[in-house]
Every structure is written in structure tokens, then in C-alpha cells.
Amino acid sequence: MDLFYLSYFFIIGIVFGSFFNVVGLRVPKKKLFQSQRSYCPHCNHTLSWYELIPVISFLMQQGKCRHCRGSISPIYPLIEMFTGLLFAYSFYTFGLQLELITSLLLVSLLAIIIVTDLTYMLIPDRILLFFLPLFVIIRIFVPLEHWWSPLLGAVIGTLLLAIIIIVSRGGMGGGDMKLFGLLGIVLGFKGVLLAFFLSTLFGSIISIVLIGLKIIERKKPIPFGPFIVLGSLTSYFFGELLITWYLTTFF
């Protein structure tokens, strides 16, 4: 039965991941509902159903449009797999409990953020405002250990990034600040602090590696959203384990 549910959530995840690609690409351009059908960005050909099967279509078409042979961004299958695997892992972690809803919503938000930030270096307010009431409601029905932790987390997440923006004179964007405020509701004050630390750690390490490999230029702006995603997911799923390990090891 567990294998059935894991497979079910994985399949649902890759299907939603395909939709999140569309949302992430169209919301910043305010075109989400202007075109009901997906199309090739190179030749504008309307895609058939068999060209829209998550992951499989990309592999069968070898990452190219069937009509113009234009390259299809690998972000499509990566987001689909990202969502599918994390939907399945969410069920594995929480089972059929209410916290599963929180986990699925968090993964959904972060999947969209990856697309928007990698494509446009933007975290749209519309996306954050859509998820805000959902996270507030779920934290009312599925509270953290301390009921005030989400409130404090939202304040800390927002103020911490606001201070960094002021001190660095724009080193980080307002979208990052709003996102951390929203994450504070989900993770609580301890979780959002850990998420921030991990995000900066991952960002620093990965950036140094990419610069060393000459994949990116030293002075070229790098989207911070994917690092926030990585840090937040690590904090959400493994935060308690990391904190316990740290306290046990160093104190």
C-alpha cells in the first residue's frame, strides 16, 4: 500500500510540476490565462497531448521540438522530477496527516519560485500572495510546537532580509525578503533562521564552484531563489535532525 501511495504522489507531482512550469513562465508576463494551450516558444506551434507528457515527452523528443527542432529547456523535466520526487517524499515523511498538505504546498511554491527566478530573476508578488492565506490557514489547523513561532518567524524572516538589503544596498532583492517572510510562517523562527543560514552556505559553495569551473562569470548576477529553495527544504525536512546533531556535537 505504501508503494502505491508513493507512486501515486510521484505521478501527481510530475503532473503538477508540468503545470508549475507554465505558472512560473507565464505569471511574470501576466499571460497565465491568455493562452489555454501550451506552445513551442521557438515556432509557436500548439503542442499536442503526446508532446506534453511530463518527463517522457522530453526524453522521447531528445529535448527538441518535433516541428522546428528548437531546443527545449531542461528546466521543464527537472521541475517535473523535482516536484514528483518531493511529493512522494512528503508522503513518505508525513503519511496521510494534515502536515502533508503543508509539505505539498511548500514544495509547490518553491517549484514555481525556481522557474521564475532562473528565467526572470524575479519572485512575483502574485505567487507569494496566492500562497500566503493558504499557509496562514494551514498553520492555524496544524500549528507548530509554539503557536507564536510562525508569527515570529515571519517577522524575523522579513526583517533579517530587510537589514541585509539596506546594508548591502540592494545585494538581495525585495522578492527574497518577502519569500523569507512567507517561509517564516511555514518553518517558524528556528526553521527560518536555519533556512537562511543554509541558503547562504549553499549559495556561497555552489557559486564558488561554478565560478571556478568558469560556468558563470564572477561579476554576473546569480539568482538566489534556488539556494533559498535548497536551504528551506533542508530546514523543513531535516531541521530538527540538524539542530540535534549540532547541539550534541558542539555542546
N, C-alpha and C positions, 0 to 999 in steps of 0.2 A: 504493500500500500504506500509506503514512504517513497519507493521508486516511482510509483505512478504520480504522486503529487510533485516530486522533484521534476519529473519530465513535463508535467502539466505547467508548472510555473516557469520552467525554462522556455517552453514553446510560447506561452503567453508573453513572456518577457521579450523574446526576439520580435514578436509581432508589435508590441508596444514600442520597442526600440526603433522599429521602422517608422512608426508614427512620430516618435520624438525627433528623429532626423528631420522630418518635414516641419515640425513645430520650430525647431531650432533654426532652420534655414529661412523660414517664411515670416515668423513673428517680427524679427527686427526690421523687415522690409514692409510690414503691415500687409502681407499678402496671404495670410493663412487660409482665408475663406474665399479668396478671389478666384482660385482655380481648384476645382474639385478633383482633378486627376493629376497624378504625378507625370512629369515630363523630363526629357533629357535636357540638361542645361546648355548643351552644345548645339543641338539641331532642333530643339523644342518639340521633338516627336512625343506624342502622348504614349506612355508606356502601357503595355498590355499586362494582364494579371500575372502571366508567367514570367514577366520581367521584374516583378515586384515581390517575389518570394524571398523573405528575409534570408540573408547569407547565401542561400543556394543559388539564386539568380546571379549574384555577383561572381561566384565561383564558376558557374557554367558559362558565363559570358566572358570569363577571364578578365574581369574588371573593365570591360569596354561596352559601349553602347552597341546594340546589334545593328543599328541603322547607319550611324556615322562613324563608328569605331572610335569615338571620343572616349578618353579615359574617365572612368567613374571613380570618384574619390573613395579611398579605402575607409574613410570615416563612417560610411554607411554600414558596412558589415561589422566594423569594430564597435560601433554604438549598439548595434543589434545584439552582438555577442555579450557586450558589457552588461546590457540590461537583462538578457536572458540568464546569464550566469549569476548575477546578483539577485534576481528574483528568486531563482532556485535556492541560492544560499540563504536568502532571507527566510524562506520556509524551513530550511534545514536548521536555522538558528532559533527561530521563534515558534515554529509549528503553527497550528491554527489558533493563534492568540491575537488579541487586538493589537499588540505591538507589531504584528506582521504588517498591518496597514501603515503604521508609521514608517516601517522599513521600506515598503514598496513605494510610498510617496517620496521618501528621501532619495531613493535610487532614481526615480523618475525625474525629479527636479535636477539632480546632478547630471544625469544623462543629457538633458536639454542644455544645461549650462556648458558642458564640454563642447557641444556643437556650436553654440552661439559665440563662445569665447575664442575657439580655434578659428572660426570662419570670419567673425567681425571684430574680435577683441572687445566684446560687449556682453554685459549681463543685463538683459532687458528688465525694466521695472515691471512690465506686464506679466512676465513669468513669475517674478517674486510675489507680486500682489495676488496672483492666482493661487499660489500655494500657501500664502500667509494664513488665511482663515482656516484652511484645512489643517495646518499644523497646530494652530491655536485650539481648534475643536478636539483634535486627537489627544493633545496633551491635557485637556480637561478630563477626558474619559480614561486616558492611560497616563496618569501623572508619573513624574519621576519620584525618586526617593523623598525629596523635599519639594513641596508644591510650589515654592517660590523660586526654585532653581531655573526653570525656563525663563522667568521674568528677568532674573539677574543675568542669565546667560545672554539674553537679547541685548541688555544694556551694555554688558562687558564686550560682547562681540562688536557692537556698533561703535562704542567709544574707543576701543583699542585700535580699530582701523582708522577712525577719525583722527586720532592723535598721530598715527603713522603718516597719514595723508598730509597733515599740517606740517609735521616735522620734515618730511621728505619733499614737501612742495610738489605733491602730485605723483609721488613714486608708486602709489597704488590708486586704483580708481574708485569712484563712488559706488559702482556696482559691487565691487568686492566688499565694501563696508556694509552695504545693505544685505548682501548674501550672508555675511557672518552674523549680522543681527538676526536673520531668519534661522540660521543654523543654531544660534543660541537657544532658541525655543525648543528645538528638537533635542539638542545634546545636553542642555543645562550648562551651568557656569564652568564646571570642571571639564566637561566634554569639549566645550568651545575653546577653552584655553589650550587643551591638548591638541585640538584640531588645528589651531593657529600655529602652535609650535611645530607640529608635524608638517604642515603645509610649507612653512618657511624652510624647514630642514630638507624636505623632498625637493622643493624648488631650487634650493642652493646646489644640492648634489647633482641633480639632473641637468641643471643649466651649465654647471662646470664641465660635466661630461660632454654635453652637446657642443659647447664652445671648443673643448679640447679636440673633439673629432671633426671640428670645422663644419658641423651641420648647421649651426646658426652663427651669426656674427655677434661679436662682443657687445656692440652698442645697439643692436637691433632689439626692439621691444618684444618681450615674451609674454604671452597670455598667462596670467596667474591662476585663472579659473581651474584648469586641470589639476594643478597642485592642491588647490583648495578641496577639490573633489577627492583626491587621493588621501589627503590628511583627514578629511571629515569622515570618510568611510572607515579608515583605520581607527579613528577615535570612536565611532559609533559601534563597530562590531568588536573591537579588541581593546577599547579604552580601559575597562576595569582590569583586564589582564595585564596591560602595560603598566598601569599605576601600581598594581600589586607587586609586579616584578621590580619596579623601580624602588619602592619602599623597602622591599625585602633585601634587595641587593646593596643599597647605599645607606640604609638606616638600621 
